[in-house]
C-alpha cells in the first residue's frame, strides 16, 4: 500500500540495513592508481580491461584510427565480463580470485592473439562446391599494435 507521499517504502523498512565498509581493489594503469569496489561489484571488469589494454598504445591508435581503437577497447572488455560472470559472487559465499585476475601473467594471457572477428573466414558449406563466410567465434585484440 502506498505511503502518504505515494512511495511503497517507509523509513522503518530501512532499519535492519547496515552499511558495510569494504577495502577497495586497486590496479596501476599508465602511472595512475585506480580503485574500484571489490566483488560482488563489477569494478574488477574495469581493472582487468585496463590491464589488458596496458599492452597497447591507445593514444597512438586513436590518432591513427579511432574506430579501430574503439573496437580494441570493446574486444578487451569482452573477456573481462566473461571472467566476472564466471568468478564474481557474493564474498560471503564464494571467493573471487582478485589477485589472480589482476596479475600481469593472467592479463598477458588474456591479451594474447586470437582470431580477428572483423575478418570473415571462408568455409565449405554443407552443399558441395559452395562457400560461405562466417565470423570467427573468438574475440580478438591482436589486430592492434602492441605497446613497445
C-alpha positions as CSV (number, residue, x, y, z in Angstrom):
1,X,0.0,0.0,0.0
2,X,1.4,3.4,-0.9
3,X,2.6,5.7,1.8
4,X,1.5,9.3,2.3
5,X,3.8,10.6,-0.4
6,X,3.0,7.8,-2.8
7,X,6.0,5.6,-2.2
8,X,5.9,2.0,-1.1
9,X,8.7,2.1,1.4
10,X,8.8,3.6,4.8
11,X,11.7,4.7,7.0
12,X,11.2,1.6,9.2
13,X,11.9,-0.6,6.1
14,X,15.5,0.5,6.2
15,X,16.1,-0.1,9.9
16,X,17.6,-3.6,9.5
17,X,20.0,-2.4,6.8
18,X,23.6,-1.7,7.8
19,X,26.3,-0.3,5.5
20,X,29.4,-2.4,5.1
21,X,32.8,-0.8,4.7
22,X,35.0,-2.8,2.2
23,X,38.5,-2.3,1.2
24,X,38.9,-1.3,-2.5
25,X,40.7,-3.3,-5.1
26,X,43.4,-1.5,-7.0
27,X,45.5,-1.6,-10.1
28,X,48.0,0.7,-11.7
29,X,47.5,1.9,-15.2
30,X,49.8,4.3,-17.1
31,X,51.2,5.9,-13.9
32,X,47.9,6.1,-12.1
33,X,46.4,4.0,-9.3
34,X,42.8,3.1,-9.9
35,X,40.4,2.0,-7.1
36,X,37.2,0.0,-7.6
37,X,34.7,-1.7,-5.4
38,X,35.6,-5.3,-4.9
39,X,33.4,-8.3,-5.9
40,X,30.5,-8.7,-5.7
41,X,30.6,-5.4,-7.7
42,X,31.9,-5.3,-11.2
43,X,34.9,-3.0,-10.6
44,X,37.1,-6.0,-11.4
45,X,35.9,-5.7,-15.0
46,X,37.2,-2.2,-15.4
47,X,40.5,-3.0,-13.8
48,X,41.1,-6.2,-15.8
49,X,40.1,-4.4,-19.1
50,X,42.6,-1.6,-18.3
51,X,45.2,-4.3,-17.5
52,X,44.7,-5.9,-20.9
53,X,44.8,-2.5,-22.7
54,X,48.0,-1.6,-20.9
55,X,49.9,-3.5,-23.6
56,X,48.7,-1.2,-26.4
57,X,49.5,2.4,-27.4
58,X,45.9,3.6,-27.1
59,X,46.7,7.3,-27.7
60,X,48.6,6.3,-30.9
61,X,45.8,4.0,-32.0
62,X,43.2,6.8,-31.5
63,X,45.3,9.2,-33.6
64,X,45.6,6.6,-36.4
65,X,42.1,5.1,-36.5
66,X,39.5,5.9,-33.9
67,X,37.2,3.1,-35.0
68,X,39.9,0.5,-34.7
69,X,41.0,1.8,-31.2
70,X,37.3,1.8,-30.1
71,X,37.0,-1.8,-31.4
72,X,40.1,-2.8,-29.5
73,X,38.7,-1.4,-26.2
74,X,35.4,-3.3,-26.8
75,X,37.2,-6.6,-27.6
76,X,39.4,-6.1,-24.4
77,X,36.3,-5.7,-22.3
78,X,34.6,-8.9,-23.5
79,X,36.8,-11.5,-21.7
80,X,36.6,-9.3,-18.6
81,X,32.9,-9.6,-18.4
82,X,33.2,-13.3,-19.1
83,X,35.6,-13.6,-16.2
84,X,33.2,-11.6,-14.0
85,X,30.3,-13.8,-14.9
86,X,32.4,-16.9,-14.0
87,X,34.1,-15.7,-10.8
88,X,32.3,-12.7,-9.2
89,X,30.0,-13.7,-6.4
90,X,28.9,-12.6,-3.0
91,X,32.1,-12.8,-0.9
92,X,30.1,-14.3,2.0
93,X,29.6,-17.4,-0.1
94,X,32.5,-17.7,-2.6
95,X,35.9,-16.3,-3.1
96,X,36.8,-14.3,-6.2
97,X,40.4,-14.7,-7.2
98,X,41.1,-11.0,-7.5
99,X,44.9,-11.2,-7.2
100,X,45.0,-13.8,-10.0
101,X,42.6,-11.9,-12.3
102,X,44.8,-8.7,-11.9
103,X,48.1,-10.5,-12.2
104,X,50.4,-9.5,-15.0
105,X,50.6,-13.1,-16.2
106,X,46.9,-13.6,-16.4
107,X,46.3,-10.2,-18.2
108,X,49.1,-11.1,-20.7
109,X,47.4,-14.4,-21.4
110,X,44.0,-12.5,-21.9
111,X,45.9,-10.1,-24.3
112,X,47.2,-13.0,-26.4
113,X,46.3,-13.0,-30.1
114,X,43.0,-14.5,-31.1
115,X,41.3,-14.8,-34.4
116,X,40.1,-11.4,-35.7
117,X,36.2,-11.4,-35.6
118,X,36.2,-8.5,-38.1
119,X,37.6,-10.6,-40.8
120,X,35.3,-13.3,-42.2
121,X,36.8,-16.7,-42.8
122,X,35.7,-18.9,-45.7
123,X,34.4,-22.4,-45.1
124,X,32.7,-25.0,-47.1
125,X,29.0,-25.2,-46.6
126,X,27.1,-28.4,-46.4
127,X,26.3,-28.0,-50.1
128,X,29.1,-29.3,-52.3
129,X,31.0,-26.6,-54.1
130,X,29.6,-23.6,-52.3
131,X,31.5,-21.3,-49.9
132,X,30.1,-19.2,-47.2
133,X,31.7,-16.8,-44.8
134,X,31.4,-16.7,-41.1
135,X,32.9,-14.6,-38.4
136,X,35.5,-16.1,-36.0
137,X,33.9,-17.3,-32.8
138,X,36.5,-15.8,-30.5
139,X,37.2,-12.2,-29.9
140,X,40.4,-10.5,-30.9
141,X,42.5,-7.7,-29.7
142,X,45.5,-9.0,-31.7
143,X,45.0,-6.8,-34.7
144,X,46.2,-3.7,-32.8
145,X,49.9,-2.9,-32.5
146,X,51.3,-3.8,-29.0
147,X,52.8,-1.1,-27.0
148,X,56.7,-1.5,-27.0
